[in-house]
Amino acid sequence: MRGFLASSIGVTCAAALALPLTPPAVAATARPVPTTEAATAARPAPHAGTPDTTMADWRAAEPYAPGSTQSLPLEPLTRNRATPTAPDVHEQGLTRRPVRHFSLLGIVWDDPEAELHGRVQVRTRAAGTGTWSGWQDVETHNADHAADRGTPESTSGRVRGATAPLWVGDSDGVELRVRSQPERAEAASAHHGTGTRNLAAAPPLPYGLRLELVDPGDDAPPPGASADGPRTADLAAAAEAAASAVTEASVVNADLAPLDATEIPALNAAETEQEFLALNAGELTEQQQARPYVGPRPRIVTRRGWGANEGLRERGFRYTKKVKAAFVHHTASGNNYRCSQVPSLIRSIYRYHVKSMGWRDIGYNFVIDKCGKIYEGRAGGVARPVLGAHTLGFNNNSMGIAVLGSYGVKKPSSAAVKAIARLTAWKLGLYGMNPRGKTYLKSAGSNLHRKGKKVRLNVISGHRDGFKTSCPGRKLYGKLGSARSKAARYQGR
């Protein structure tokens, strides 16, 4: 794999020399407590009680922006009975209100180590019809998707606790309630000789709860967008920095596709083998040269293809040594999306991970939709061992694949399972891994495996194999055996 590394670095350096020397865009975006974006701060949100009929007109008057986030602090919904003037820390939320357009939401709080023990429910108003949805649950257990503890990403000072994101589609109204719930425990008291059930008191909610409403923006500026405001020197510098970030994200895939390509094309088995041998000449054993066991490269939509705003993420890339395992996840963001909406959905998750949760980039290395299309995730090159933030404790020497949707009770599509197999057959094959095999990874610390323990895992594992979690959902987890078998066949094993 040093062939991929060396050639990519050469292209990167050549492209960097051709670019203007501008300060990284991340300096303007990496702030300790991300709130409403600068792009939206100039557009005051309507207050509760604003007539609904004004929302469409208000939206039409907005200048173009490549996505935005509204960050709304939660309010107490009830008063403490013991102290009527004090808010109840066990129930917070937002009353029904109009807001700027958004398509994805989530809850964040100040301390990333704090957990939200309780239930989060939300109702939203569809922008097109004005119809309010029923109450929907937001997945609260999300801390297991994160950078490993002690890494620069986790200690940046920007990271916040958060729920999983929920995709709701184009909406312009919201109502939210967050209720702390006691943890039930069956306890037989030896001291009193009873076997009664004890209910622990409801824990307080985390401090600094905010509702994040994410508008994914358009994947490209509409005609005339540049005429919305003056081209000041600061704007010109920001545009140059953004262009530099776009090129940086593209050149790391230059061995596989032209610069600025929106997709990396699929190759058949012979073409993939030829490419693999050419890029790794002199590094392979005779056995590897005779039987590389690399699956055919699948078609992959690049970050440019799904419209990533490269100015959001932290500049530069971080790599691990190799890819010994693939962890499969679900995004727990709901199944109410159309495949035509997936670029917007990924842009929303990307923005939520970076601007709301404080990560350096989207956490997953790859994303797969229910139609079986594969998308590049975290920047750094699809063939390279990019360090992600997907499986707390096991991000080193692994990759994270997220299937868009929630698969606790719903079966994943056969197209999605096939895409997992095709992707892992190719990417794991580049690093000599057998999809049906086992491997050892050293834990960086999780609630299942202590830090420093060498853990034996399936080469294709579910998130729950590394962390005590329901991810990737019972139904998707049950399909991983099929994905392993298919991937091994694609490799010719």
N, C-alpha and C positions, 0 to 999 in steps of 0.2 A: 504493500500500500504506500510505500515511500514514493512510488512513481506518481500517484495522485497528488501527494503532498508537494513534491518538488516542482512538478509542472504547474500546479495551481499557484504556488508562491511566485513562480516566474511571471506568470500572467498578471498576478496581483500587483507585483512591483512595477511592471511596465505600465499598467493602467494608472497606478498611483502617481507616477512621474508625469503623466499627461494631465493630471488634475490640478486645479488651483489649490494652494495651501490655505485652507480655511479651517476655523476652529470646529471641533466636533459639535454636531447638533445636539448631542445628548446633554451638553452643559446647560442648555436652556430648558431641558425637559426633566432632568433628574432632580426633583426636589423632595425634601424629606416627607412632606405630607401632601400627596397629590390630591387636589380638589378639582373644581371645575376648570376645564382647559382655558387657556388664554383666548383661544379662538371663539369660545362661547361666552367668556366673561363679559365681553362687550355687548352681549345680547341678553338683557335681563329677562329672567324667566317670568312668566305670568304668575301672579299671585292666586292663591285659592280664591275662587269666586269669579275669576275672569270668565266672561261668557265663552262657551265652547265654540260658538260660531266664529270667533275671531281667530281661532288657532290656524286655520288654513291660510288666511290672509297674512298672519304674522310669520308663518313659515316661508311663504312665498317671498317675503321681503328680506330674508336672510341672505348674506353673501355666501358663496361657495366655501366650504371648509372640508378638508379631507378627514372627516371623522371628528367626534367631540365626545366629552364625558361630562354629564351633570352629576355633581356629588352633593347629596342632600343629607344634612344631619337628621338623625331620627329624633322623634319627640316622645315624651311619655304619653301613653294612651290612657292610663288610669292614675289615681292618686292613692298613696299609702293610707290604709284605713286607720292605722295607729297614729300617723301624723298627716292629717288631711292636706297640709300645705306642701308636703314633700312628694316628689314623683316616685312612683313604684318602679324600682330598678328591674323588675321581672317582666315588664311588658312595655315595649316601645314600638314605634311605627310612624306612619304618615297617614293622615286622613286623605280621602279621595281628592285629587287635584289635577288640573291640567299642567303639562310640562312640555318642554321642547321634544321634538321627535326623537325616538330611540328605538332600538330593536333587541337589545340584550341588557340584562340587569344582574346585579349581585350585591351582596352586603359585605362591607369591609369594616375593620376595627383596628385600633392602634397597635396592639401587642400581637405579633405573629405567633407567640407561644401560647396565647390564651385561646380557649376553645369556647364555641358557642353551644351550650347544652340547651336545646330547646327546639322550637318549631318556627320556621319562617314561611309565611304565606303572602302571596301577592295577587292582586287583580290589576289588569291593564286594560286600557281602552284602545281598540283598533283605530288607527288613524283614518283608514278609508271609509269605515262604516259608522264610527262612533259607538260601536257596541262594546260593552264591558264583558270581560271574560269572567268565568268563575274563579274561585280561589285556587291557586296553584302552589304546590310546595316547592321550596328551593332547597337543594341538597346542602346541609350544613357541614358535613364532614369532608373537608377539603385540604386539611393540613398535610395529608400524606402525599399530595402533589406539590413538591417543593425542591429547591436546591438543598444539597446536603449541608448539615450544620457545620459551621466553621469555615465555609468557603467564602470567597469574596462576594459572591452574589447574595448569600444569606446574611452577611454582616455589613451590608452596604449602608444600613440605617434607613433605607427606603421601604423595606419589606413590611407588609401589613398582613394581619389575619384576614381571612375571607371565606365566604361560601363558594360553592361552585357557581358558575354563571348559568343563567337561564335565558334561552332564546324565546322571545315572544313575538317577533315580527314587528313591522312598523307600527308604533304606538305613540299616543300623545297624552295619555293620562295614566295615573298610577294610584294605588292604595296598598298599604303595606302594614303587616302586623308581625312582630317578633315577640314570642313568648318563651320565657325560661321555663323549663320543665324539670321536675325532680327526677333523679336517677333511682329507679326502683331496685330494691335489693331484698332478697329472701334471706332472713337472718334468724337462726335459732339461738336464742340467748342461753348459754350454759349457766349463767349466773342465776337467771330467773326460772329456768326450766321450761321456757315457752318456745313455741315455734311460730310466733306471729310474724307477719310481714311488716317491715319497717320501711317507711317512705322517707328518704332524705329530703331535707329542705331544698327548695328550688335554688340553684346557685344564681348569683347575680349575672346579668348579661355583661359581655366584654365592654370595656370603656371605649368611647369614641365611635359608636356605630354610625355608619353612613350608607345610604342607598346610592349605588353607582348606576347611572343610566347611560348606556353606551350607544352612540350613533355611529355605525361603521363608516359612514361617508360613502362617496362614490369611488370607484376604482380608478377614475381618471377625471381631471377637471373638465367641466362642461365648457363648450365654446364661449369665449368672452370672459372666463373666470378671472383672468389676470387683470381685467379692467375694473375689478371691484374696488381696488384701492391703489394708492400711489406706490411706485417701486422705489422705496427708500434704500439707502445703502445697507441698512440692517436686513431688510427683506432680501436684497440681492445676495448678501453673504449667506443668509439662511438657505436660499435656493441653491447656491453653489455647494454648501455643505450637504444638503439633501441629495443633490446629484452625485456627490462623491460617495455617499452611503449606498445609493442604488447601485453604482458601479462596483463597489466593494462586495455587495451581496451577490452580484452576478458573476464576477470573474472567478470565484471559487468553484463554479460549475463549468468553467470554460473548456475543460477536457471532454465534457459530455454534450454541450450545446453551445450555440453562438451566444455572444454577449447580448444581454437584454432579451433572451428568449423567454417566452411565456410558458413553455413546456420543454421538458427533456424527453425526446422521443423514445418509444419502445424499441428494443432490439430483439432479434430472434436469438436462439441459443448459440449459433455459430458466430454471429456478429458480436455477441457479448463476450464469448470466449476469446475471440480475436482481440477485442479492445482490452480485456483483462491482461492477456499475455503481453501486449504491446506496452501497456502502462507500467507493468511490473517486471520488465525484462531484466534478467540478471539477479532477481530476488527470490525466485521460486525454485523449489526442489524439482528433481526429475519427475517425481510422482505428481506434484502439483501441475507441472507442465503437461503431463500425459492426461490427467483427469482433474481439471480445476474445480469441478463441482460448484459452479456458479450458475444460479438460475438466470434465465433471460431477463434483461433489464426491463422493468415495466415503464409505462408512460407516467411521468411525474409532472404535475403542474408546479411551476416555480413560484417563488414569492412574488415576482413581478406578475405572474399569471393570475394570482388571487388579489393583487392590488395592495401589497404591503407598503405602508408608509415607513420607509427605512429610516426616517428621521426620528421615529419614536424610540427605537431600541438603542442600547448602548453600543458604541462603535467597537470594532474589532471582534474577534472570535476566540472562544476557548475550546480546547480539545482535550479529550482523554486519549489513552494510548491505543486502544483498539475497541472493537465491538464484539464482545463475547456472548451477549444475550440481548434479546428484545423483550421489553415489557409492554404488554397490551393493556390499554386503558379504554374507558368510555369517558366522554366529557361530562356526563350527567346533566347536560344542558337541555334535555327534552328531545322528543322526536318530531315535533311539529315544524319541520322545515322542508322546503322543496330543494331538490338538488341544484336548481338554478340559483338558489339563495346562498349556497355554500361559500362562495368568495366573501360575501358580506358577513356570514357567520364566523369565518376564520378571522377576518379583520377585526370583528368585535371581540373575540376571545384574545387575540393578540393585544389589542388595546387594553382590555381588562387586566391581562397578566402584567403588562408593563406600567400603565398609568395608574391603575387602581391598586394592584397588589405589590408593585415596586420591583418586579423582576427585570432582568436585563433584556429579555426577549420573550417570545412565546415559549412555554416550557417544553412542549413536545417536539421531537425531531421530525415526525411525520404525522399527517392527519389523513384519515380515510372517511369518505362519506358513505351513505347507505346505498348509493348507486355504484360503489366500487371504485370511485376515482381517488387517486393518491395525490397528496399535496405536500410540498416541501414545508417543513415547520421552521424550527430555529435555524437562523442563518449560519453559514459556515461551510456549505458544500454537502450535497446529498450523499456523496460517496465517502465522505470523510468522517472520522469519529468525533462528532460535535458533542460537547458536554451539555446535556440538557438539564431540566429541572422538572422531572416527571415522577420519579420514584424515590421518595425520601430514604436515604441510606444506601441506594444502589444506582446512583447516576453515573458513577465511574465505570468505564468499559462496558457500557450498555447503550441502548437507544430506546426511546419511548415512542410508541405508536398509539395514537388516540383515534378511536372510532367515534364520530360525531353522533351523539344521542345518549339515551339512557336504556340500559339493557338488564335491569333487574328482573323485570317481568316480560319484556318484549324480546322476541328473538331477533338477533341481527340478521340482515339480509345475506343470502348466499353470495351476492356480489361483494359485500364487505369482507366476508371470511376469505373469499378467493383472493381479494386484494391484499389481505394480511399475508397470505401464503406467497403470493408473487413478490411482494416487497421484501419479505424476510429471506426468501430463497436467493434473491439477488444480493441484498446488503450483507447478510450474514455470510454468504458465499465469498464475498470479497475478502473476508477475514478468516476464511477456512473453517467456518463453523457448520456443524450438522444440525439442521432444525429439529431432528428427532433425538438429539443427544442431550447430555447433561454438561454443566460447567460449574466452576466455582467462582464466586464473587466475594470480595471482602466487604463486609458491612461497614458503612460509615455511621451506623446507629439508627435503629428504627424500633418500633414497639413490638417487633417480633424477634429481632436479632440484635444482640449487643454490638457495640462498636468494636471492630477488629476481628470479629468472628468470620471465618471462611464458610460460606453457605453454599451448599450444593443445590443447584437450581436447574430447571429445564432451560434449554437454550431459548425456547419461546415460552415465556412465563406470563402469567397474569399479574397485575399490580398486587393482588392480595397474597402472592407468594413471597413478596418482600416486605409487606407491611400489613398489619391487621386492618383490613378495610373491605368494603363490599365491592370496590372497583376491581374488574371492569363490568360488574353486574353478573348475576348468576347465569343468565342465558348466554352471554358472550363468553364467559369463562368456560362454559360447557362445550364451546365450539373450538377451543384451542387445540384439542387433540386432532381434529380434522385439519386445522391449519398446519400443524406440524407435519402430518403425513403428506399433504398436498405440496408443501414447501420442499420436502425431501425429494419428492418425485420431480419437481421442477428442476432441482439440482442434478437429476440423473442418478440418484441413489436408489 
